[in-house]
């Protein structure tokens, strides 16, 4: 059987933890941050789990990334 190709955009945006959760970073952190409060800017640095409705789509695009 041929191998399934990994979607490179998904591979760079998401990572899988040891327990199998799919984590993502928040958007909107690249520019226009000067006027935001320090607390709001700190919240952009966190990684958060992907919502359950998107997990199926991401698993299809990352065939070998899911344990």
PDBQT receptor file of N, H, CA, C and O in Angstrom, charges set to zero:
ATOM      1  N   UNK A   1       0.835  -1.195   0.000  1.00  0.00    +0.000 N 
ATOM      2  CA  UNK A   1       0.000   0.000   0.000  1.00  0.00    +0.000 C 
ATOM      3  C   UNK A   1       0.875   1.252   0.000  1.00  0.00    +0.000 C 
ATOM      4  O   UNK A   1       1.922   1.275   0.648  1.00  0.00    +0.000 OA
ATOM      5  N   UNK A   2       0.458   2.283  -0.715  1.00  0.00    +0.000 N 
ATOM      6  H   UNK A   2      -0.392   2.264  -1.241  1.00  0.00    +0.000 HD
ATOM      7  CA  UNK A   2       1.225   3.524  -0.675  1.00  0.00    +0.000 C 
ATOM      8  C   UNK A   2       1.027   4.250   0.652  1.00  0.00    +0.000 C 
ATOM      9  O   UNK A   2       0.027   4.071   1.347  1.00  0.00    +0.000 OA
ATOM     10  N   UNK A   3       2.010   5.067   0.969  1.00  0.00    +0.000 N 
ATOM     11  H   UNK A   3       2.822   5.212   0.404  1.00  0.00    +0.000 HD
ATOM     12  CA  UNK A   3       1.926   5.844   2.201  1.00  0.00    +0.000 C 
ATOM     13  C   UNK A   3       1.013   7.052   1.989  1.00  0.00    +0.000 C 
ATOM     14  O   UNK A   3       0.864   7.533   0.866  1.00  0.00    +0.000 OA
ATOM     15  N   UNK A   4       0.403   7.539   3.073  1.00  0.00    +0.000 N 
ATOM     16  H   UNK A   4       0.525   7.149   3.986  1.00  0.00    +0.000 HD
ATOM     17  CA  UNK A   4      -0.442   8.732   3.026  1.00  0.00    +0.000 C 
ATOM     18  C   UNK A   4       0.439   9.934   3.310  1.00  0.00    +0.000 C 
ATOM     19  O   UNK A   4       1.261   9.899   4.226  1.00  0.00    +0.000 OA
ATOM     20  N   UNK A   5       0.277  11.001   2.531  1.00  0.00    +0.000 N 
ATOM     21  H   UNK A   5      -0.390  11.029   1.787  1.00  0.00    +0.000 HD
ATOM     22  CA  UNK A   5       1.086  12.190   2.738  1.00  0.00    +0.000 C 
ATOM     23  C   UNK A   5       0.562  13.006   3.914  1.00  0.00    +0.000 C 
ATOM     24  O   UNK A   5      -0.647  13.136   4.105  1.00  0.00    +0.000 OA
ATOM     25  N   UNK A   6       1.483  13.553   4.694  1.00  0.00    +0.000 N 
ATOM     26  H   UNK A   6       2.466  13.448   4.538  1.00  0.00    +0.000 HD
ATOM     27  CA  UNK A   6       1.153  14.440   5.801  1.00  0.00    +0.000 C 
ATOM     28  C   UNK A   6       0.942  15.844   5.257  1.00  0.00    +0.000 C 
ATOM     29  O   UNK A   6       1.706  16.305   4.408  1.00  0.00    +0.000 OA
ATOM     30  N   UNK A   7      -0.084  16.520   5.739  1.00  0.00    +0.000 N 
ATOM     31  H   UNK A   7      -0.704  16.146   6.428  1.00  0.00    +0.000 HD
ATOM     32  CA  UNK A   7      -0.341  17.903   5.346  1.00  0.00    +0.000 C 
ATOM     33  C   UNK A   7       0.629  18.794   6.119  1.00  0.00    +0.000 C 
ATOM     34  O   UNK A   7       0.560  18.870   7.346  1.00  0.00    +0.000 OA
ATOM     35  N   UNK A   8       1.539  19.470   5.400  1.00  0.00    +0.000 N 
ATOM     36  H   UNK A   8       1.595  19.408   4.404  1.00  0.00    +0.000 HD
ATOM     37  CA  UNK A   8       2.625  20.201   6.032  1.00  0.00    +0.000 C 
ATOM     38  C   UNK A   8       2.138  21.433   6.798  1.00  0.00    +0.000 C 
ATOM     39  O   UNK A   8       2.755  21.817   7.792  1.00  0.00    +0.000 OA
ATOM     40  N   UNK A   9       1.042  22.059   6.355  1.00  0.00    +0.000 N 
ATOM     41  H   UNK A   9       0.541  21.747   5.548  1.00  0.00    +0.000 HD
ATOM     42  CA  UNK A   9       0.504  23.199   7.097  1.00  0.00    +0.000 C 
ATOM     43  C   UNK A   9      -0.036  22.784   8.449  1.00  0.00    +0.000 C 
ATOM     44  O   UNK A   9       0.143  23.494   9.439  1.00  0.00    +0.000 OA
ATOM     45  N   UNK A  10      -0.693  21.644   8.497  1.00  0.00    +0.000 N 
ATOM     46  H   UNK A  10      -0.839  21.067   7.693  1.00  0.00    +0.000 HD
ATOM     47  CA  UNK A  10      -1.217  21.129   9.764  1.00  0.00    +0.000 C 
ATOM     48  C   UNK A  10      -0.064  20.675  10.653  1.00  0.00    +0.000 C 
ATOM     49  O   UNK A  10      -0.111  20.856  11.870  1.00  0.00    +0.000 OA
ATOM     50  N   UNK A  11       0.955  20.094  10.062  1.00  0.00    +0.000 N 
ATOM     51  H   UNK A  11       0.992  19.947   9.074  1.00  0.00    +0.000 HD
ATOM     52  CA  UNK A  11       2.097  19.620  10.835  1.00  0.00    +0.000 C 
ATOM     53  C   UNK A  11       2.808  20.771  11.551  1.00  0.00    +0.000 C 
ATOM     54  O   UNK A  11       3.301  20.593  12.665  1.00  0.00    +0.000 OA
ATOM     55  N   UNK A  12       2.863  21.943  10.924  1.00  0.00    +0.000 N 
ATOM     56  H   UNK A  12       2.463  22.087  10.019  1.00  0.00    +0.000 HD
ATOM     57  CA  UNK A  12       3.539  23.077  11.549  1.00  0.00    +0.000 C 
ATOM     58  C   UNK A  12       2.657  23.786  12.566  1.00  0.00    +0.000 C 
ATOM     59  O   UNK A  12       3.182  24.442  13.465  1.00  0.00    +0.000 OA
ATOM     60  N   UNK A  13       1.336  23.679  12.459  1.00  0.00    +0.000 N 
ATOM     61  H   UNK A  13       0.909  23.147  11.728  1.00  0.00    +0.000 HD
ATOM     62  CA  UNK A  13       0.441  24.421  13.346  1.00  0.00    +0.000 C 
ATOM     63  C   UNK A  13       0.002  23.652  14.580  1.00  0.00    +0.000 C 
ATOM     64  O   UNK A  13      -0.383  24.267  15.574  1.00  0.00    +0.000 OA
ATOM     65  N   UNK A  14       0.048  22.337  14.547  1.00  0.00    +0.000 N 
ATOM     66  H   UNK A  14       0.361  21.837  13.739  1.00  0.00    +0.000 HD
ATOM     67  CA  UNK A  14      -0.451  21.511  15.642  1.00  0.00    +0.000 C 
ATOM     68  C   UNK A  14       0.634  20.560  16.107  1.00  0.00    +0.000 C 
ATOM     69  O   UNK A  14       1.493  20.160  15.321  1.00  0.00    +0.000 OA
ATOM     70  N   UNK A  15       0.599  20.196  17.388  1.00  0.00    +0.000 N 
ATOM     71  H   UNK A  15      -0.099  20.521  18.026  1.00  0.00    +0.000 HD
ATOM     72  CA  UNK A  15       1.469  19.131  17.871  1.00  0.00    +0.000 C 
ATOM     73  C   UNK A  15       0.691  18.247  18.830  1.00  0.00    +0.000 C 
ATOM     74  O   UNK A  15      -0.303  18.665  19.424  1.00  0.00    +0.000 OA
ATOM     75  N   UNK A  16       1.160  17.026  18.967  1.00  0.00    +0.000 N 
ATOM     76  H   UNK A  16       1.967  16.686  18.484  1.00  0.00    +0.000 HD
ATOM     77  CA  UNK A  16       0.469  16.024  19.756  1.00  0.00    +0.000 C 
ATOM     78  C   UNK A  16       1.256  15.790  21.031  1.00  0.00    +0.000 C 
ATOM     79  O   UNK A  16       2.471  15.599  20.988  1.00  0.00    +0.000 OA
ATOM     80  N   UNK A  17       0.569  15.802  22.168  1.00  0.00    +0.000 N 
ATOM     81  H   UNK A  17      -0.418  15.957  22.203  1.00  0.00    +0.000 HD
ATOM     82  CA  UNK A  17       1.210  15.564  23.451  1.00  0.00    +0.000 C 
ATOM     83  C   UNK A  17       1.418  14.068  23.654  1.00  0.00    +0.000 C 
ATOM     84  O   UNK A  17       0.975  13.251  22.846  1.00  0.00    +0.000 OA
ATOM     85  N   UNK A  18       2.087  13.726  24.728  1.00  0.00    +0.000 N 
ATOM     86  H   UNK A  18       2.447  14.390  25.385  1.00  0.00    +0.000 HD
ATOM     87  CA  UNK A  18       2.323  12.326  25.033  1.00  0.00    +0.000 C 
ATOM     88  C   UNK A  18       1.054  11.556  25.327  1.00  0.00    +0.000 C 
ATOM     89  O   UNK A  18       0.969  10.357  25.062  1.00  0.00    +0.000 OA
ATOM     90  N   UNK A  19       0.058  12.253  25.881  1.00  0.00    +0.000 N 
ATOM     91  H   UNK A  19       0.127  13.227  26.097  1.00  0.00    +0.000 HD
ATOM     92  CA  UNK A  19      -1.207  11.581  26.185  1.00  0.00    +0.000 C 
ATOM     93  C   UNK A  19      -2.142  11.519  24.985  1.00  0.00    +0.000 C 
ATOM     94  O   UNK A  19      -3.197  10.889  25.066  1.00  0.00    +0.000 OA
ATOM     95  N   UNK A  20      -1.777  12.165  23.859  1.00  0.00    +0.000 N 
ATOM     96  H   UNK A  20      -0.920  12.677  23.794  1.00  0.00    +0.000 HD
ATOM     97  CA  UNK A  20      -2.574  12.085  22.651  1.00  0.00    +0.000 C 
ATOM     98  C   UNK A  20      -3.429  13.298  22.361  1.00  0.00    +0.000 C 
ATOM     99  O   UNK A  20      -4.188  13.289  21.392  1.00  0.00    +0.000 OA
ATOM    100  N   UNK A  21      -3.332  14.360  23.181  1.00  0.00    +0.000 N 
ATOM    101  H   UNK A  21      -2.715  14.367  23.968  1.00  0.00    +0.000 HD
ATOM    102  CA  UNK A  21      -4.103  15.575  22.902  1.00  0.00    +0.000 C 
ATOM    103  C   UNK A  21      -3.481  16.324  21.730  1.00  0.00    +0.000 C 
ATOM    104  O   UNK A  21      -2.262  16.324  21.561  1.00  0.00    +0.000 OA
ATOM    105  N   UNK A  22      -4.322  16.960  20.927  1.00  0.00    +0.000 N 
ATOM    106  H   UNK A  22      -5.312  16.960  21.064  1.00  0.00    +0.000 HD
ATOM    107  CA  UNK A  22      -3.845  17.797  19.832  1.00  0.00    +0.000 C 
ATOM    108  C   UNK A  22      -3.864  19.237  20.323  1.00  0.00    +0.000 C 
ATOM    109  O   UNK A  22      -4.916  19.755  20.699  1.00  0.00    +0.000 OA
ATOM    110  N   UNK A  23      -2.696  19.887  20.321  1.00  0.00    +0.000 N 
ATOM    111  H   UNK A  23      -1.842  19.466  20.016  1.00  0.00    +0.000 HD
ATOM    112  CA  UNK A  23      -2.570  21.238  20.855  1.00  0.00    +0.000 C 
ATOM    113  C   UNK A  23      -2.308  22.219  19.720  1.00  0.00    +0.000 C 
ATOM    114  O   UNK A  23      -1.704  21.877  18.704  1.00  0.00    +0.000 OA
ATOM    115  N   UNK A  24      -2.780  23.456  19.922  1.00  0.00    +0.000 N 
ATOM    116  H   UNK A  24      -3.270  23.734  20.747  1.00  0.00    +0.000 HD
ATOM    117  CA  UNK A  24      -2.567  24.508  18.934  1.00  0.00    +0.000 C 
ATOM    118  C   UNK A  24      -2.199  25.801  19.650  1.00  0.00    +0.000 C 
ATOM    119  O   UNK A  24      -2.435  25.944  20.849  1.00  0.00    +0.000 OA
ATOM    120  N   UNK A  25      -1.620  26.743  18.906  1.00  0.00    +0.000 N 
ATOM    121  H   UNK A  25      -1.429  26.626  17.931  1.00  0.00    +0.000 HD
ATOM    122  CA  UNK A  25      -1.344  28.064  19.449  1.00  0.00    +0.000 C 
ATOM    123  C   UNK A  25      -2.458  29.010  19.028  1.00  0.00    +0.000 C 
ATOM    124  O   UNK A  25      -3.165  28.758  18.052  1.00  0.00    +0.000 OA
ATOM    125  N   UNK A  26      -2.607  30.087  19.761  1.00  0.00    +0.000 N 
ATOM    126  H   UNK A  26      -2.033  30.292  20.553  1.00  0.00    +0.000 HD
ATOM    127  CA  UNK A  26      -3.640  31.061  19.453  1.00  0.00    +0.000 C 
ATOM    128  C   UNK A  26      -3.197  31.948  18.294  1.00  0.00    +0.000 C 
ATOM    129  O   UNK A  26      -2.006  32.205  18.121  1.00  0.00    +0.000 OA
ATOM    130  N   UNK A  27      -4.146  32.406  17.515  1.00  0.00    +0.000 N 
ATOM    131  H   UNK A  27      -5.114  32.197  17.655  1.00  0.00    +0.000 HD
ATOM    132  CA  UNK A  27      -3.849  33.308  16.422  1.00  0.00    +0.000 C 
ATOM    133  C   UNK A  27      -3.811  34.749  16.893  1.00  0.00    +0.000 C 
ATOM    134  O   UNK A  27      -4.229  35.056  18.009  1.00  0.00    +0.000 OA
ATOM    135  N   UNK A  28      -3.310  35.629  16.044  1.00  0.00    +0.000 N 
ATOM    136  H   UNK A  28      -2.971  35.380  15.137  1.00  0.00    +0.000 HD
ATOM    137  CA  UNK A  28      -3.303  37.055  16.346  1.00  0.00    +0.000 C 
ATOM    138  C   UNK A  28      -2.146  37.503  17.204  1.00  0.00    +0.000 C 
ATOM    139  O   UNK A  28      -2.261  38.509  17.904  1.00  0.00    +0.000 OA
ATOM    140  N   UNK A  29      -1.026  36.787  17.173  1.00  0.00    +0.000 N 
ATOM    141  H   UNK A  29      -0.933  35.970  16.604  1.00  0.00    +0.000 HD
ATOM    142  CA  UNK A  29       0.086  37.153  18.034  1.00  0.00    +0.000 C 
ATOM    143  C   UNK A  29       1.255  37.767  17.273  1.00  0.00    +0.000 C 
ATOM    144  O   UNK A  29       2.293  38.047  17.871  1.00  0.00    +0.000 OA
ATOM    145  N   UNK A  30       1.109  37.980  15.979  1.00  0.00    +0.000 N 
ATOM    146  H   UNK A  30       0.265  37.752  15.494  1.00  0.00    +0.000 HD
ATOM    147  CA  UNK A  30       2.261  38.424  15.206  1.00  0.00    +0.000 C 
ATOM    148  C   UNK A  30       2.416  39.944  15.157  1.00  0.00    +0.000 C 
ATOM    149  O   UNK A  30       3.541  40.442  15.159  1.00  0.00    +0.000 OA
ATOM    150  N   UNK A  31       1.318  40.683  15.113  1.00  0.00    +0.000 N 
ATOM    151  H   UNK A  31       0.404  40.277  15.112  1.00  0.00    +0.000 HD
ATOM    152  CA  UNK A  31       1.439  42.139  15.070  1.00  0.00    +0.000 C 
ATOM    153  C   UNK A  31       0.218  42.774  15.735  1.00  0.00    +0.000 C 
ATOM    154  O   UNK A  31      -0.735  42.084  16.095  1.00  0.00    +0.000 OA
ATOM    155  N   UNK A  32       0.260  44.086  15.890  1.00  0.00    +0.000 N 
ATOM    156  H   UNK A  32       1.034  44.647  15.597  1.00  0.00    +0.000 HD
ATOM    157  CA  UNK A  32      -0.772  44.887  16.566  1.00  0.00    +0.000 C 
ATOM    158  C   UNK A  32      -0.911  44.498  18.041  1.00  0.00    +0.000 C 
ATOM    159  O   UNK A  32      -2.018  44.419  18.573  1.00  0.00    +0.000 OA
ATOM    160  N   UNK A  33       0.219  44.260  18.680  1.00  0.00    +0.000 N 
ATOM    161  H   UNK A  33       1.119  44.324  18.248  1.00  0.00    +0.000 HD
ATOM    162  CA  UNK A  33       0.181  43.874  20.092  1.00  0.00    +0.000 C 
ATOM    163  C   UNK A  33       0.597  45.006  21.012  1.00  0.00    +0.000 C 
ATOM    164  O   UNK A  33       0.500  44.853  22.230  1.00  0.00    +0.000 OA
ATOM    165  N   UNK A  34       1.054  46.130  20.494  1.00  0.00    +0.000 N 
ATOM    166  H   UNK A  34       1.133  46.254  19.505  1.00  0.00    +0.000 HD
ATOM    167  CA  UNK A  34       1.557  47.193  21.358  1.00  0.00    +0.000 C 
ATOM    168  C   UNK A  34       0.479  47.798  22.230  1.00  0.00    +0.000 C 
ATOM    169  O   UNK A  34       0.743  48.186  23.368  1.00  0.00    +0.000 OA
ATOM    170  N   UNK A  35      -0.732  47.883  21.709  1.00  0.00    +0.000 N 
ATOM    171  H   UNK A  35      -0.946  47.568  20.784  1.00  0.00    +0.000 HD
ATOM    172  CA  UNK A  35      -1.796  48.521  22.474  1.00  0.00    +0.000 C 
ATOM    173  C   UNK A  35      -2.506  47.577  23.441  1.00  0.00    +0.000 C 
ATOM    174  O   UNK A  35      -3.366  48.013  24.207  1.00  0.00    +0.000 OA
ATOM    175  N   UNK A  36      -2.163  46.311  23.416  1.00  0.00    +0.000 N 
ATOM    176  H   UNK A  36      -1.464  45.957  22.795  1.00  0.00    +0.000 HD
ATOM    177  CA  UNK A  36      -2.817  45.355  24.295  1.00  0.00    +0.000 C 
ATOM    178  C   UNK A  36      -2.135  45.323  25.666  1.00  0.00    +0.000 C 
ATOM    179  O   UNK A  36      -0.961  45.670  25.799  1.00  0.00    +0.000 OA
ATOM    180  N   UNK A  37      -2.885  44.905  26.667  1.00  0.00    +0.000 N 
ATOM    181  H   UNK A  37      -3.839  44.623  26.559  1.00  0.00    +0.000 HD
ATOM    182  CA  UNK A  37      -2.354  44.812  28.019  1.00  0.00    +0.000 C 
ATOM    183  C   UNK A  37      -1.352  43.652  28.118  1.00  0.00    +0.000 C 
ATOM    184  O   UNK A  37      -1.378  42.725  27.309  1.00  0.00    +0.000 OA
ATOM    185  N   UNK A  38      -0.478  43.723  29.114  1.00  0.00    +0.000 N 
ATOM    186  H   UNK A  38      -0.456  44.476  29.772  1.00  0.00    +0.000 HD
ATOM    187  CA  UNK A  38       0.525  42.673  29.287  1.00  0.00    +0.000 C 
ATOM    188  C   UNK A  38      -0.124  41.320  29.532  1.00  0.00    +0.000 C 
ATOM    189  O   UNK A  38       0.356  40.299  29.038  1.00  0.00    +0.000 OA
ATOM    190  N   UNK A  39      -1.210  41.308  30.292  1.00  0.00    +0.000 N 
ATOM    191  H   UNK A  39      -1.600  42.137  30.693  1.00  0.00    +0.000 HD
ATOM    192  CA  UNK A  39      -1.888  40.047  30.581  1.00  0.00    +0.000 C 
ATOM    193  C   UNK A  39      -2.439  39.429  29.294  1.00  0.00    +0.000 C 
ATOM    194  O   UNK A  39      -2.344  38.218  29.094  1.00  0.00    +0.000 OA
ATOM    195  N   UNK A  40      -3.013  40.257  28.428  1.00  0.00    +0.000 N 
ATOM    196  H   UNK A  40      -3.091  41.241  28.590  1.00  0.00    +0.000 HD
ATOM    197  CA  UNK A  40      -3.554  39.764  27.162  1.00  0.00    +0.000 C 
ATOM    198  C   UNK A  40      -2.447  39.225  26.264  1.00  0.00    +0.000 C 
ATOM    199  O   UNK A  40      -2.641  38.234  25.560  1.00  0.00    +0.000 OA
ATOM    200  N   UNK A  41      -1.286  39.877  26.288  1.00  0.00    +0.000 N 
ATOM    201  H   UNK A  41      -1.128  40.682  26.859  1.00  0.00    +0.000 HD
ATOM    202  CA  UNK A  41      -0.168  39.415  25.475  1.00  0.00    +0.000 C 
ATOM    203  C   UNK A  41       0.392  38.091  25.983  1.00  0.00    +0.000 C 
ATOM    204  O   UNK A  41       0.826  37.255  25.191  1.00  0.00    +0.000 OA
ATOM    205  N   UNK A  42       0.383  37.900  27.285  1.00  0.00    +0.000 N 
ATOM    206  H   UNK A  42       0.031  38.579  27.928  1.00  0.00    +0.000 HD
ATOM    207  CA  UNK A  42       0.857  36.639  27.858  1.00  0.00    +0.000 C 
ATOM    208  C   UNK A  42      -0.038  35.478  27.462  1.00  0.00    +0.000 C 
ATOM    209  O   UNK A  42       0.437  34.358  27.280  1.00  0.00    +0.000 OA
ATOM    210  N   UNK A  43      -1.329  35.739  27.330  1.00  0.00    +0.000 N 
ATOM    211  H   UNK A  43      -1.715  36.650  27.478  1.00  0.00    +0.000 HD
ATOM    212  CA  UNK A  43      -2.262  34.672  26.981  1.00  0.00    +0.000 C 
ATOM    213  C   UNK A  43      -2.029  34.128  25.574  1.00  0.00    +0.000 C 
ATOM    214  O   UNK A  43      -2.428  33.001  25.278  1.00  0.00    +0.000 OA
ATOM    215  N   UNK A  44      -1.389  34.911  24.701  1.00  0.00    +0.000 N 
ATOM    216  H   UNK A  44      -1.066  35.826  24.942  1.00  0.00    +0.000 HD
ATOM    217  CA  UNK A  44      -1.091  34.425  23.359  1.00  0.00    +0.000 C 
ATOM    218  C   UNK A  44       0.002  33.362  23.345  1.00  0.00    +0.000 C 
ATOM    219  O   UNK A  44       0.110  32.607  22.379  1.00  0.00    +0.000 OA
ATOM    220  N   UNK A  45       0.818  33.290  24.406  1.00  0.00    +0.000 N 
ATOM    221  H   UNK A  45       0.730  33.904  25.190  1.00  0.00    +0.000 HD
ATOM    222  CA  UNK A  45       1.942  32.355  24.420  1.00  0.00    +0.000 C 
ATOM    223  C   UNK A  45       1.523  30.939  24.781  1.00  0.00    +0.000 C 
ATOM    224  O   UNK A  45       2.298  30.003  24.579  1.00  0.00    +0.000 OA
ATOM    225  N   UNK A  46       0.323  30.757  25.308  1.00  0.00    +0.000 N 
ATOM    226  H   UNK A  46      -0.307  31.517  25.472  1.00  0.00    +0.000 HD
ATOM    227  CA  UNK A  46      -0.119  29.437  25.728  1.00  0.00    +0.000 C 
ATOM    228  C   UNK A  46      -0.526  28.584  24.519  1.00  0.00    +0.000 C 
ATOM    229  O   UNK A  46      -0.948  29.094  23.480  1.00  0.00    +0.000 OA
ATOM    230  N   UNK A  47      -0.384  27.285  24.697  1.00  0.00    +0.000 N 
ATOM    231  H   UNK A  47      -0.041  26.871  25.541  1.00  0.00    +0.000 HD
ATOM    232  CA  UNK A  47      -0.962  26.363  23.720  1.00  0.00    +0.000 C 
ATOM    233  C   UNK A  47      -2.234  25.792  24.331  1.00  0.00    +0.000 C 
ATOM    234  O   UNK A  47      -2.272  25.472  25.519  1.00  0.00    +0.000 OA
ATOM    235  N   UNK A  48      -3.259  25.667  23.524  1.00  0.00    +0.000 N 
ATOM    236  H   UNK A  48      -3.228  25.927  22.558  1.00  0.00    +0.000 HD
ATOM    237  CA  UNK A  48      -4.552  25.207  24.018  1.00  0.00    +0.000 C 
ATOM    238  C   UNK A  48      -4.989  23.983  23.222  1.00  0.00    +0.000 C 
ATOM    239  O   UNK A  48      -4.588  23.819  22.070  1.00  0.00    +0.000 OA
ATOM    240  N   UNK A  49      -5.804  23.125  23.823  1.00  0.00    +0.000 N 
ATOM    241  H   UNK A  49      -6.130  23.258  24.759  1.00  0.00    +0.000 HD
ATOM    242  CA  UNK A  49      -6.252  21.938  23.084  1.00  0.00    +0.000 C 
ATOM    243  C   UNK A  49      -7.238  22.299  21.983  1.00  0.00    +0.000 C 
ATOM    244  O   UNK A  49      -7.969  23.285  22.077  1.00  0.00    +0.000 OA
ATOM    245  N   UNK A  50      -7.241  21.487  20.949  1.00  0.00    +0.000 N 
ATOM    246  H   UNK A  50      -6.647  20.686  20.873  1.00  0.00    +0.000 HD
ATOM    247  CA  UNK A  50      -8.126  21.690  19.806  1.00  0.00    +0.000 C 
ATOM    248  C   UNK A  50      -9.542  21.276  20.202  1.00  0.00    +0.000 C 
ATOM    249  O   UNK A  50      -9.722  20.334  20.974  1.00  0.00    +0.000 OA
ATOM    250  N   UNK A  51     -10.538  21.973  19.678  1.00  0.00    +0.000 N 
ATOM    251  H   UNK A  51     -10.392  22.738  19.051  1.00  0.00    +0.000 HD
ATOM    252  CA  UNK A  51     -11.919  21.616  19.975  1.00  0.00    +0.000 C 
ATOM    253  C   UNK A  51     -12.257  20.255  19.378  1.00  0.00    +0.000 C 
ATOM    254  O   UNK A  51     -11.643  19.813  18.407  1.00  0.00    +0.000 OA
ATOM    255  N   UNK A  52     -13.237  19.607  19.978  1.00  0.00    +0.000 N 
ATOM    256  H   UNK A  52     -13.735  19.965  20.767  1.00  0.00    +0.000 HD
ATOM    257  CA  UNK A  52     -13.556  18.236  19.570  1.00  0.00    +0.000 C 
ATOM    258  C   UNK A  52     -14.101  18.157  18.146  1.00  0.00    +0.000 C 
ATOM    259  O   UNK A  52     -13.968  17.121  17.495  1.00  0.00    +0.000 OA
ATOM    260  N   UNK A  53     -14.708  19.227  17.658  1.00  0.00    +0.000 N 
ATOM    261  H   UNK A  53     -14.816  20.069  18.187  1.00  0.00    +0.000 HD
ATOM    262  CA  UNK A  53     -15.252  19.186  16.307  1.00  0.00    +0.000 C 
ATOM    263  C   UNK A  53     -14.159  19.210  15.235  1.00  0.00    +0.000 C 
ATOM    264  O   UNK A  53     -14.386  18.745  14.118  1.00  0.00    +0.000 OA
ATOM    265  N   UNK A  54     -12.988  19.740  15.554  1.00  0.00    +0.000 N 
ATOM    266  H   UNK A  54     -12.804  20.119  16.461  1.00  0.00    +0.000 HD
ATOM    267  CA  UNK A  54     -11.896  19.817  14.585  1.00  0.00    +0.000 C 
ATOM    268  C   UNK A  54     -10.940  18.628  14.652  1.00  0.00    +0.000 C 
ATOM    269  O   UNK A  54     -10.113  18.456  13.757  1.00  0.00    +0.000 OA
ATOM    270  N   UNK A  55     -11.039  17.809  15.692  1.00  0.00    +0.000 N 
ATOM    271  H   UNK A  55     -11.711  17.948  16.419  1.00  0.00    +0.000 HD
ATOM    272  CA  UNK A  55     -10.091  16.714  15.859  1.00  0.00    +0.000 C 
ATOM    273  C   UNK A  55     -10.131  15.729  14.697  1.00  0.00    +0.000 C 
ATOM    274  O   UNK A  55      -9.087  15.240  14.266  1.00  0.00    +0.000 OA
ATOM    275  N   UNK A  56     -11.317  15.437  14.189  1.00  0.00    +0.000 N 
ATOM    276  H   UNK A  56     -12.165  15.835  14.539  1.00  0.00    +0.000 HD
ATOM    277  CA  UNK A  56     -11.445  14.466  13.103  1.00  0.00    +0.000 C 
ATOM    278  C   UNK A  56     -10.735  14.957  11.854  1.00  0.00    +0.000 C 
ATOM    279  O   UNK A  56     -10.051  14.188  11.179  1.00  0.00    +0.000 OA
ATOM    280  N   UNK A  57     -10.898  16.245  11.544  1.00  0.00    +0.000 N 
ATOM    281  H   UNK A  57     -11.454  16.870  12.093  1.00  0.00    +0.000 HD
ATOM    282  CA  UNK A  57     -10.251  16.803  10.361  1.00  0.00    +0.000 C 
ATOM    283  C   UNK A  57      -8.742  16.793  10.498  1.00  0.00    +0.000 C 
ATOM    284  O   UNK A  57      -8.035  16.486   9.539  1.00  0.00    +0.000 OA
ATOM    285  N   UNK A  58      -8.239  17.124  11.682  1.00  0.00    +0.000 N 
ATOM    286  H   UNK A  58      -8.814  17.373  12.462  1.00  0.00    +0.000 HD
ATOM    287  CA  UNK A  58      -6.796  17.189  11.879  1.00  0.00    +0.000 C 
ATOM    288  C   UNK A  58      -6.189  15.791  11.861  1.00  0.00    +0.000 C 
ATOM    289  O   UNK A  58      -5.098  15.597  11.326  1.00  0.00    +0.000 OA
ATOM    290  N   UNK A  59      -6.888  14.816  12.441  1.00  0.00    +0.000 N 
ATOM    291  H   UNK A  59      -7.774  14.973  12.875  1.00  0.00    +0.000 HD
ATOM    292  CA  UNK A  59      -6.380  13.447  12.416  1.00  0.00    +0.000 C 
ATOM    293  C   UNK A  59      -6.267  12.917  10.992  1.00  0.00    +0.000 C 
ATOM    294  O   UNK A  59      -5.365  12.136  10.687  1.00  0.00    +0.000 OA
ATOM    295  N   UNK A  60      -7.180  13.339  10.119  1.00  0.00    +0.000 N 
ATOM    296  H   UNK A  60      -7.913  13.973  10.367  1.00  0.00    +0.000 HD
ATOM    297  CA  UNK A  60      -7.127  12.903   8.728  1.00  0.00    +0.000 C 
ATOM    298  C   UNK A  60      -5.920  13.514   8.010  1.00  0.00    +0.000 C 
ATOM    299  O   UNK A  60      -5.331  12.877   7.137  1.00  0.00    +0.000 OA
ATOM    300  N   UNK A  61      -5.552  14.745   8.372  1.00  0.00    +0.000 N 
ATOM    301  H   UNK A  61      -6.030  15.263   9.081  1.00  0.00    +0.000 HD
ATOM    302  CA  UNK A  61      -4.440  15.419   7.716  1.00  0.00    +0.000 C 
ATOM    303  C   UNK A  61      -3.084  15.046   8.325  1.00  0.00    +0.000 C 
ATOM    304  O   UNK A  61      -2.047  15.261   7.698  1.00  0.00    +0.000 OA
ATOM    305  N   UNK A  62      -3.083  14.492   9.538  1.00  0.00    +0.000 N 
ATOM    306  H   UNK A  62      -3.926  14.317  10.048  1.00  0.00    +0.000 HD
ATOM    307  CA  UNK A  62      -1.856  14.023  10.189  1.00  0.00    +0.000 C 
ATOM    308  C   UNK A  62      -1.960  12.508  10.405  1.00  0.00    +0.000 C 
ATOM    309  O   UNK A  62      -2.183  12.072  11.534  1.00  0.00    +0.000 OA
ATOM    310  N   UNK A  63      -1.808  11.722   9.384  1.00  0.00    +0.000 N 
ATOM    311  H   UNK A  63      -1.627  12.077   8.466  1.00  0.00    +0.000 HD
ATOM    312  CA  UNK A  63      -2.068  10.279   9.532  1.00  0.00    +0.000 C 
ATOM    313  C   UNK A  63      -1.091   9.563  10.451  1.00  0.00    +0.000 C 
ATOM    314  O   UNK A  63      -1.474   8.585  11.091  1.00  0.00    +0.000 OA
ATOM    315  N   UNK A  64       0.165  10.015  10.541  1.00  0.00    +0.000 N 
ATOM    316  H   UNK A  64       0.476  10.810  10.021  1.00  0.00    +0.000 HD
ATOM    317  CA  UNK A  64       1.158   9.320  11.339  1.00  0.00    +0.000 C 
ATOM    318  C   UNK A  64       1.497  10.067  12.614  1.00  0.00    +0.000 C 
ATOM    319  O   UNK A  64       2.359   9.618  13.370  1.00  0.00    +0.000 OA
ATOM    320  N   UNK A  65       0.851  11.185  12.877  1.00  0.00    +0.000 N 
ATOM    321  H   UNK A  65       0.151  11.549  12.263  1.00  0.00    +0.000 HD
ATOM    322  CA  UNK A  65       1.148  11.967  14.068  1.00  0.00    +0.000 C 
ATOM    323  C   UNK A  65       0.345  11.539  15.277  1.00  0.00    +0.000 C 
ATOM    324  O   UNK A  65       0.711  11.880  16.402  1.00  0.00    +0.000 OA
ATOM    325  N   UNK A  66      -0.746  10.800  15.083  1.00  0.00    +0.000 N 
ATOM    326  H   UNK A  66      -1.044  10.524  14.169  1.00  0.00    +0.000 HD
ATOM    327  CA  UNK A  66      -1.617  10.412  16.185  1.00  0.00    +0.000 C 
ATOM    328  C   UNK A  66      -1.165   9.073  16.727  1.00  0.00    +0.000 C 
ATOM    329  O   UNK A  66      -0.964   8.115  15.981  1.00  0.00    +0.000 OA
ATOM    330  N   UNK A  67      -1.010   9.026  18.028  1.00  0.00    +0.000 N 
ATOM    331  H   UNK A  67      -1.173   9.804  18.634  1.00  0.00    +0.000 HD
ATOM    332  CA  UNK A  67      -0.601   7.757  18.663  1.00  0.00    +0.000 C 
ATOM    333  C   UNK A  67      -1.813   6.917  18.942  1.00  0.00    +0.000 C 
ATOM    334  O   UNK A  67      -1.690   5.813  19.472  1.00  0.00    +0.000 OA
TER     335      UNK A  67
